[in-house]
């Protein structure tokens, strides 16, 4: 029960961040931009998955990437809590707005079948981004946002099949193959491997975040 109470305390940070920072406005702007792209002919399922992934990345930036977050975590560690509870609570806090953004995109585009892929995408990308942001700071969220927006939905074989793949393109293809890229989750309803991939990245991200937080334990 203590673990749940501590995780809930971290989760509740989402509400003041939404109300008192640019977090809420950023999510609305992101949603509006993606829906506009959908009206311009962008694939509707890709719109949903981008809303999920980019919403999770933006959420991580606002919930774990601020300069005051690390001192706040250090203060939290002086209380009867655990690094795993802190990491889980922060992940829950970033996942909830991304889930709302996913539902909104599904309804707006008429792709109700994109709900499960979208939620699992938000969970996996959120876990991955949380660990990266706690380790490298908000710059990691910016880099992941750009990578996911530009190439997240591109299958890795399309990069490898280029005439001159080069080291950079092979590295990018490997990242798309192993990481929580959007192409993994397009057919998640018919692919158990994609479900396991998303669950694995979610759990790995939370555990990595917990390990990073525990390094700062007094």
N, C-alpha and C positions, 0 to 999 in steps of 0.2 A: 504493500500500500504506500510506503514511503516513496518508492521509486515512481509510482504513478503521480503522487502529489508533487514531487519535484519536477517531473516532466511537464505536468500541467502548468506549473508556475512559469516555466520557460515558454510554453506555448502561448500563455496569456500576453506575452510581449507583442504578439501580432496586432492586437487591438490598438494600443497607443501608437504603434508605428504606422498603422493605416491612417489613423486620425490626425497625427501630428507631424508627419513627414510627407514627402512626395511619393511615398509608396503607392497609395491608392490612385493618385493621378497617373503615375507611371503605368500601372496595370490597365487603367482605362484607355490611355493613349495606345498602349500595345494592342489591346483588344480591337480598338477602332482601326488601327493600321492594318491588322491582319484581316479583319472583315472587309476592309476596302480592297485589299489584294484579292480576296475571294470573289468580290464583285467584278474584278477586272479579269477573271478567268483563272485565278490560282486554284489548284486542286483543293477541294473542300476538306478532304481528310488531312492533307498537309497543313492546312490552316489550323485545324484542331490540334494536331500534334505540335505545331510550332507554338500555339498558345500555351499548351501544357509545358513544353520544355522551356520556352523563354520566360513564361510566368514563374517557373520554379527558380530560374537563374536570377531574375529580378528580385524575387522574394529573398533569396539567399544573400544578395548584395545588401538589402535593407535590414535583414535580421541577423546577419553575422559579419558583414563586411565593414561596418562603421568603426571608426577609430576608438569609440568608447566601448565597443562590445567586448574586446579582450579584457580590459579592466573590470567590466561587469562580471565576466565569467570568473575572474580571479576572486572577486568578492563572493560570488555564489559558491565557490569551492570551499570557502571558510565555513559554510553552513553545512548541516547534516544532509548532504546530497552526494551524488556520484557523477563522474564525468559521463557515464553512459546515459544517465537521466537528463543531463544538460543537452547532450547531442541529440537524444531522441526528441526532447521538447522543442529544440530549435528546428529539427526536421519537420515535426508536426506543424510548427508555426509557418514554415515556408510552403509546406504542401497544401495547407487549407486554402489559401488564396489562389494557388495554381489550380486546385480542383474546381473552385468556383469559376475561374476563367475558362477551364475546359468545358464545363457544363454550358456556360454562356456561348462559347464557340460552337458547340454541338447543336444547340437550339437554333442559333442564328443561321448556321449553314445547312440545317436539316440533316446532319450526319449523326443521328443518335447512335448508330453503330460504332461511332468513334469514341464513345465515352470510356469503355474499358481500355482501349489502347492509349487514350489520352491520360487517364488516371495513372496507369502504370508508367507511362513516359514521365509524367511529373514526379512520380515517386523515385524513379531511377536517376533522372537528371538532377533532381534535388539532392539526393544522397551524394552523388558524385561531386556536385558543385559545393556542397557544404564542406566536405573535406578539403577541397582545393582552396576555398576562401579562408578557412581557418588556418591553413598552412601558408598560403601566399598572399592573403589579403584581398581587397576588393578588385585589384587588377586582374585576378584570376577569373572573377565573375564577368568582367568586361571581355576578356579574351574568349571565354567559353560562349558568351552571348553571340559574338561575331562569328565564331566557328559554327555554332549551331544554326544561326540564321542563314549563313551562306552555304554551308556544305552538309549540314546535319542530316538532310533527307536523301543525300546522294549515296547510292550503293558503292561500296569500295571497289568493286570490279570495274566500274566506269573510270576510276582514276588509274587503276593498274593497266587498263587496255589502251591508255594513251600511248602515242608513238614513242615518246621519251619520258617515261614515268619519273626517273630520277629519284634521288634519295628522299627529297622533300615530299614528293607525291606518294612514294611508297610508305613513308612514315604517316602521312595523312590517311592513306587507305587502311593502314594497320589500326590507327586510332578509331576510324569509323567501324572497322570490323569488331574490335574488342570493346569499345566504349559504348555508352548508352545513346547511340545515334538513332535518329528517328526511323530510318529505314528498317531497323530491327522490328519495330512494333506496328507496322502498317497492317499486317495480317495476324496480329497476336491472338485473335479469337480462334484461329485454326492452327496455331503453332505453339505447342507446349514449351518448346525450347526458348521462344521469345519471352514467354511468361517467366520462366526460370531465370533468364538473362536479366529481366527487369528486377525481379526479387533479389537476385544476387547483388546487383549494383546498389539497390536500396540498402540492403544489410551491410554491404562492404563500406558504403559511404558513411553510415551511422557509426560503425565500429572504428573506422579510420578517424572520424571526427572525435569520437570518445578518446581514442589514444592521443590525439593532438591536445585535447583539453586536459587530459591527465598529466601531460608533461609540465603544465603550469601549476599543478597542485602544490600549495604551500607545504 
